[in-house]
Structures are given as structure tokens and as C-alpha cells.
């Protein structure tokens, strides 16, 4: 059974659907790479078709084994729930007294995720796209970061001046940049060194290239 397919079609979406049909997979369980954007030539004649590579995400079993081994070594009992979202495997741990595995500002949780991703990637001999969550911490934090980003953009545009935010993890900074990117009048940039790397949100000046 194939775990990756390349497909061509008139549009990117059509190419993705062709690849999904051939793989027999749902969109949430795959990663999608656009290899070629469709390109129209003179007089509306299409010169280049859309081309994509769709790969099945198959790291769930191995990731579960790694986390179960880790929990056993730590003497911790937890339930593991999994779901796929945009080709990324989410693994949510729930149980009693797990807060110490989250750590200050999620630093311990981040270390666990890096460790699990590294072990799974080494065993499967390819990059492991996964997120480890504990007691819904990441989901709650994502909502907080998104709300903070939207609120700060409003302040930046209202005052027409840059605002520096408190240090965040790499995942949180990535989400913040995505949110700010939805606003034409604002831009964001990461500054500083880990673990104190932070984001500055600034108004886009007239004529500035974003």
C-alpha cells in the first residue's frame, strides 16, 4: 500500500482530491506539499498544471508506544487520546496529578514533545509531525495566545506604535505570527534568544513591504 502519491490537475484542490482518492485517506490524516502552482499562459491557456505530493501520516502507533514507555518509566498513569488535524498528530494525555509534566509556561511539556518527536522520527527514519498536550493545556493556551494577538494588534493599530510581548515558546510564537499575518496593517517579528525569545508587533508604515 502506498503511503505517498504525487498528482496533477487543473487546480491544486483537484490534484489533492485525486491523491486522496488514490491513497484512500482522509485529509486530516495526510500532509500536503504543493510542488507546482497552476500557471495560465497567454490568452488564458493553461501552461502548467497544479502538482502536489500527499503523504499519509503513520506515526500514531509508534508515538503511542513511545509515550507509554515514558509514562511507565516516570511511574505515571494517563489516558492517551489521539486525533489528526491538518496532517499533524495530536496526543492528549489526561489523568490525575499531571500538572508537573506541563511545567512553568509549558517548558516541561515542550521538552517532552521534542523528546517524543525525536525518538519517533529516529525509529521511523523520517520527520514526526506531532503535538503532545496534557490536560488540554495547549488548546487552552492557543486560545489565549490568539486572543492576546488580536487584542494587541488592535492596540498597535489604534496607537500606531509597536508593542513588545512577553517571552513565548516557539509554537506560541508561530501561532501569533499567523494571527498577525491576517491583518494588513500590522507585522510581527521574533527577537531575543531562547528561552526569552519574544515577539514585537508593529504597525505597517505606508509603502512598507510586508
N, C-alpha and C positions, 0 to 999 in steps of 0.2 A: 504493500500500500504506500502510495506517495505521501510525503509529508511537506512537499513544496511544489508549487506549479507556477509557471510563467504564462501569462495570457495577453492577447492583444485584442483590441476592439476599437470602435469609433470613439468611445468616450471612456474615461477612467472607470466610471461606475459600471459600465457594461463589461469591461475587462475583469473587474473584481468579481462580478457575479459569475462570469464564465469559470474563473479559477475556483470559486467556492463550490460550484456545481461539480467540477471535476474532482475536487478533494472530498466532496460530501461533508463539508464542515460548515458550522455556523460562524458568522462574522466575529462574534465575541471570542472565539477560540483560535483566532489566527492573528498573525502580524502581517501588515500590508506595506509593501515598499513600491512606490511609483518609480518605475525605471525610465519611462518616457511619457511626456505630456503630449496630448494630441496637438497637431500643428496644422493650421489651414494655410494653403498657398494662395496664389493669386486667383481672383475670381471665385473665391470660396471653395476651391478644390482642395481637398484634404491631402496633405503630403505625407504626414506621419501619424500613425495610429497611436492610441494610448497603449502603454505596455506596463504590466505590473507583475510583481512576484508576491505570491501569497503563501505563507508558511504556517503550518499547524503548530500551535504551542503545546508541547507534550511533556512539560516539566512538572505536572501536578503530582504524579506518583512519587517521583524522586524527591521533590520538595517536601512532601508529607513525611517520607521516611527520614529525611534529614532533621526536620523539626521534631519528630517523635524521638529520635535519638538524643537530640539536645535536651528535650524536656526530661527524658529518663535520666540523663547524666546530672541534671540540676535537681532531680527529685521533685519535679513539679508535675501536677496533673492538669490537663487542659483539653478542652474540646476544640478541634480544628475544623473550621468552616471554610470552604473554598468557592470562589466564583471567578469567572473571566470577564474582563472589562477592557475592550479595545485591544485585545491580544495580550493583556497583562494579567497574570495570575495573582489574585488577592487571596491571602491566607490570614483568616481572622482567628485569634486564639481567645477563648473565654474560659473562665474558671475562677476559683477563689484565690485571693491574695496574689494577683499577678501584677499589681501596680509597680512593684520594684523592678520588673522587667522592662518597664517603659523608661524609667529614669528621668533625670532633670531635662525638661524640654524635649523628651523623646530620644535623648542621646543613646541610652542603652538599647532601646528598640532599633535605632538606626544601625548600631553595631551588630545586633542580631541579624538584621536584614542583609547587611553586607556579608556577614559570615555565611548565612544560608545560601545567598546568591552565588558566592564564590565556590562553595562545596558542590552545589547542584551543577553549576557551569563546568566545573572540573570533571565531575562524573559523567555528564552528558557530552562533554567536549564541545560545548557551544554556549553562547551567552544565555543566561537565565533571566527572563523578564518577569519579575515577581515583586510583590509588596507584602510585607509582613505587618499585620496590625494586631493590637492587643486591646481587648475590651472596647473596640470602636474608637480608640484614641486618634488614629489617623483620619478617619471620616469626620470626627468632630473638629479636629484641628484644620482640616481642609476648609470646612465651612467658616471657621473663624478667620483663616487667612484670606479667603475670598471676600468676606465681609469687610475686613480691615483694608484690603487693597482697594475695593470700590469706594469706601469712605475716605481713604487717603487721597485717591485721585480727585474726588470732589473738592477736598481741601486745597489740593495743589492747583486745580483749575480756578478755584474761587479766589485764592490769594496770589496766584501767578508766581509762586515761588516753590523751590524744591523742598522736599521733606525726607529726612533720613529715618529709617525704621530700625527696630531692634534686631540683633542677630537672629538668623533663622537657619534651619537645616537646608541642604541642597534641594530636597524635594519641595519644601515650602517656598523657597525662592523661585523654583521653576514654575510653580502654580501662580505665584504672584506676578511673574513676568507675563504669563499667559493672559491673566486678567487685565493687566495694564495695557497689553497689546491690543485689547478690544476697543480702546479709546484713542481716537486720532489725535487728541490734544495733549497726550501725556506719553512719557517714555520712562523706562526704568533701567538701572544698571546695578550690578553687584560690585561691592567694594570690600576691601579688607581681606584678612586671612582666616582660615578655619581655626578654631570653632567660632570665631567672632565675625564671620563674613555677614554683611548686611546689604540691604537694598536701598537705593536712593530713587525716589520718584520725582521727575521733573516735568515742568510744562514744556511743550514743544514750541520753540520760537518760530515765528513766520519765516518761511524759507529754509527751515532746518530739515535736513534729510533724516527721516526716521528709519 
